[in-house]
């Protein structure tokens, strides 16, 4: 993280902390201003977990209500967004536990070091898929299904890092894991996306353009 980014994040946190202090002092109408920048990521996170628009809207709204009711418990030790996203993640997980038993292999005991982000070798980065290809309904639907098929621990990281652009440290704090775990999970999530998307995307890859790596 650059010095400029560190300064910007510190300024943003100071502004949010001041806003929270005003809300707790009685200016409750300011809560929507506090929440507004994070509405999309809350919905995206729970939708990626639940796979249903109505359920995602309800879960995101529940998370916001929980944040409002428990705002005094926010201690300011991390960014407000990290605290808020954690509430949404817990709400999504709670709903999932009610409908199915999650059986996922734990990768918290990692036997490999990870420096920097990873991308699959052949599909350089699924985010580089050309916009004209993403405009195709078939591709968009296939993309959403590929995300929904990811095990939850990988889906969470992919949405937070690749789709919502959270940095490595904030993602790790939200998920209560180390940055190394985030890097490895993201690497594996991108490889799963590669395998899921490549057969379809290969049909749309322009010859010689290279956005599908060695497959075009």
N, C-alpha and C positions, 0 to 999 in steps of 0.2 A: 504494500500500500504506500502510495507516495505521501510526501509531507502535506501536499495540498489536500489530498483526500482525508487525511487524518484531521486536519484543521476544519474541513467542511463538515465531517461527521460530528466533531466536537461541538461546532456551532449549532448544527441541527438538534443534537441532544439537549444542549442548553436551552434552545427555544422550546422544545417539547416539554422539558422539565418545568419551565416557567408557565407554560400553558396548563400543565397538570396541576400545578400549585393553585392557579386561579380557579380551576374547576373544583378542586377540593375545598377551596375557600367559599364556594357557593355559586360560581358562574357556570352552572351545569349546562347551559346552552352551548358552551364552547366544546362540549364533548364531540359533537359531530365534526367540528373542524379538526380535532385531534385524530379522529378515526379515518377521515376521508382519504388520506393518501394510501391507506392500506386496505381499502375495501376490495379492490381487485385481487390482491394477492391472497386475502383470506378466502374469497370465493374460489379462486383457482386451486388453492391447496385442498380444500375440503371436497371440491368437485373431482379432483384427481384421485381422491381416496374413495369417494362414495359412488362416482360415476352416474349421478342422477341430478339434474338441475334443481328440482324441487327440494330434494334432500340437502343439496349443497347450500341453497339459499337459506334454508331453515337452520342448518348447522352454523353457517357464517353469522347469521343474525343472533343465534344463541351465544356464540363466542363473543360478539360485541356486547350483548347484554351482561354476560359474565364479567367482561372487562370493566364495564360501567359500574356494576355492583361491587366490584372488588378493587376499584382504582386505588384506594388507600393502601392496598397491599403491595402496590408497585414501589419498589425501593430505589429505583434509579441506578442499580448496580450494572445493568445492561441497558441497551437501547429499548425504548418503549415498543418498537416494532418487534423485537425479539420476544418480549414478554407476551405481546398480543398474538403473535404467530404460534407460540407455544400453547396458549389457551385454545386456539383453533385446532391445532394438531391433536390435542388431548380430546377435544369434542368429537373430532372425526374418528379417532381411534375408539372412543367409547361407543359410538354408534356402530362401528364395524364389529366390535366384540359382541354386540347384541344379535347380530345376524349370522356370524360365522366365526369359526375358530381359526386364528391366524397361525400358520405354521411356516415359519421362515428360518432359514439357517442364520445363525448369528455370525457376524464377521467382526465383532468387536475385538476379538483376539487376532490381530492381524500379523502375519509373519512377513510382510513386505513393507518397504519404505516407499513413500510417495512424495515426490517433490514436484509441485506445480500440478496443473490440470492435465488430464489425459483425454485423448480422443482416439477413436478406433482407427486402425491402420488404413482400412480401405475406404470407408465412408468418413472422410476427413472430419466432418462435423455436421451432424444432422441439421443444425441451425443454418447451414449454408445452402440448404435447398432453395433454389430460385423461387421468387415470389410468384412467377407465372405458373409454376408447378403447384405451389401451395394453394393457388386459387381454384384448383380443380377439386370439386366436391369429393370425389373418390379418394384423393390423396389426404384431404383434411380428415375424413372419416377414418381412414386407415391409420393416420397419425394418432388420433384420439384413442383408437382401439389399442394401438401399440403401447401407449402410455398406460392405459387401464390394465393391460396384461402384466405390467411390471410388478414384482413383489413390492409391497408397501414401502419397505425401507429404501428401495431404489427409486420408486416413484416420487417420494417426498423430496429426495435430493435433486432429482432431475427437474422437477417443477420449480424448486426454490432457486437453483443455480442457473439452469439453462433457459427457463421460461420467464422467471420473475427477476432474474439478475441480482439476487442477493449475493454478497461477497462470501468468501469461504468462512471467515470468522463468525459472521452472523448466522450462517446456516448451521455451523457446528454448535453454537450456543443454543439455537432454537431446538435442535434435536438432542441436546445434551450428550454430544459425542465429541471426539477430537477432530481437528481439521484433517488428520491423516485418514480417519474413518470416512469423512466426507469425500475426500479425494478418491479413495478406493471404491466407495459406493457409486460415485459419479462415473468413474471409469467403467464399472460393470454395467451401470444403467445405459450408458451410451453404446456399449457393445450389444446389449440386448435390443436397443432401438435399431442398431445397424442391421442385426439379423432379421428383425421384424419388418423393416421398411425396404430393405434392399431389393427384394424380388419385385415389388410394385414400382419403386422409383427407377429401376433400371429401364423400364419401358419408356420413361419420359426423359432419360438422360440424353442430351445432345452429344453426338459423336465428337470426341476430341476435346470437349470442354473441361473434363477432369473433375467436375464437382462430385462425381461418384468414384473418385480415385481411379484405381486400376480397372474398374468395371465399365467405363464409358467408351 
